[in-house]
Amino acid sequence: MDFTGKTFWITGAASGMGKALCAELARFNVRLIISDRDKEGLEKTVKTIESSGSTVRIEVLDMADTPSIMKTANKVINDGEKIAGLYQFAGISQRSLVVETPIDNDRKIMEINFFGVVALTKAILPHMIENGGGQLVATSSLVGKFGFPYRSAYASSKHALFGFFESLMAENKKNNIKVSLLIPGRVQTNISKFALKKDGSEHGKIDPGQAKGISAEKAARIIYKGLKKEKKEIWVGGSEMLMLHIRRFFPAIYYYMASRLKAM
């Protein structure tokens, strides 16, 4: 992937990895379309890159609102934007046991993390094919590879992304559509702060383990290098990423470790 002078649409761009990747890509004189529910946060993102020479377009977007997603995508395309990459970071997590999680919470998490991502992808994919190809990026998770206590709906939504995007990738190799799945571990973002508790309220704090994770800026550098190489999976984190190897090669150890985790 050559980023210079191209147009990229980044969701979840008001904070965390999405915001940090905006700053990383802005070094290449790109055009950025940035989206999030948080308009004020998006405006702050613009300020961090306004001196780079890159241009920015703000599109406020709620990933739980499919009609709004489709309307916004159509507007962007009809305005003549030629999107080379769609990088999706927006998402929501949870902090509750299966037995205490109401189905409405499961649906909300799936709507944002899976159906919202799928809706925007389907809106942009024909445009990319028509223009000779492009790069699609979705943010899964370490727990998109295995189940994890207190994350049942979140893990399910992140697992589902693999099924969808690997199928899309297989179907569209001839169309020059590149797909990368991000697998973040512990990164210092607000994902745990806004996670849903069993009553639907926000968790309201950063988990201790996450607070010790890598910075969003370091994560963005890792992601940029992976995108440049068009890697199909990009692992983003520290020593916790060893869990991927433990789950694959030593499943009995993984099951033992997972069952001993306490509430957080």
Rosetta blueprint (number, residue, H / E / L):
1 M L
2 D L
3 F L
4 T L
5 G L
6 K L
7 T E
8 F E
9 W E
10 I E
11 T E
12 G L
13 A L
14 A L
15 S L
16 G H
17 M H
18 G H
19 K H
20 A H
21 L H
22 C H
23 A H
24 E H
25 L H
26 A H
27 R H
28 F H
29 N L
30 V L
31 R E
32 L E
33 I E
34 I E
35 S E
36 D E
37 R L
38 D L
39 K H
40 E H
41 G H
42 L H
43 E H
44 K H
45 T H
46 V H
47 K H
48 T H
49 I H
50 E L
51 S L
52 S L
53 G L
54 S L
55 T E
56 V E
57 R E
58 I E
59 E E
60 V E
61 L L
62 D L
63 M L
64 A L
65 D L
66 T H
67 P H
68 S H
69 I H
70 M H
71 K H
72 T H
73 A H
74 N H
75 K H
76 V H
77 I H
78 N H
79 D L
80 G L
81 E L
82 K L
83 I E
84 A E
85 G E
86 L E
87 Y E
88 Q E
89 F L
90 A L
91 G L
92 I L
93 S L
94 Q E
95 R L
96 S E
97 L L
98 V H
99 V H
100 E H
101 T L
102 P L
103 I H
104 D H
105 N H
106 D H
107 R H
108 K H
109 I H
110 M H
111 E H
112 I H
113 N H
114 F H
115 F H
116 G H
117 V H
118 V H
119 A H
120 L H
121 T H
122 K H
123 A H
124 I H
125 L H
126 P H
127 H H
128 M H
129 I H
130 E H
131 N L
132 G L
133 G L
134 G E
135 Q E
136 L E
137 V E
138 A E
139 T E
140 S L
141 S L
142 L H
143 V H
144 G H
145 K L
146 F L
147 G L
148 F L
149 P L
150 Y L
151 R E
152 S H
153 A H
154 Y H
155 A H
156 S H
157 S H
158 K H
159 H H
160 A H
161 L H
162 F H
163 G H
164 F H
165 F H
166 E H
167 S H
168 L H
169 M H
170 A H
171 E H
172 N L
173 K H
174 K H
175 N H
176 N L
177 I E
178 K E
179 V E
180 S E
181 L E
182 L E
183 I E
184 P E
185 G L
186 R L
187 V E
188 Q L
189 T L
190 N L
191 I L
192 S L
193 K L
194 F L
195 A L
196 L E
197 K L
198 K L
199 D L
200 G L
201 S L
202 E E
203 H L
204 G L
205 K L
206 I L
207 D L
208 P H
209 G H
210 Q H
211 A H
212 K L
213 G L
214 I E
215 S L
216 A H
217 E H
218 K H
219 A H
220 A H
221 R H
222 I H
223 I H
224 Y H
225 K H
226 G H
227 L H
228 K H
229 K L
230 E L
231 K L
232 K L
233 E E
234 I E
235 W E
236 V E
237 G L
238 G L
239 S H
240 E H
241 M H
242 L H
243 M H
244 L H
245 H H
246 I H
247 R H
248 R H
249 F H
250 F L
251 P H
252 A H
253 I H
254 Y H
255 Y H
256 Y H
257 M H
258 A H
259 S H
260 R L
261 L L
262 K L
263 A L
264 M L
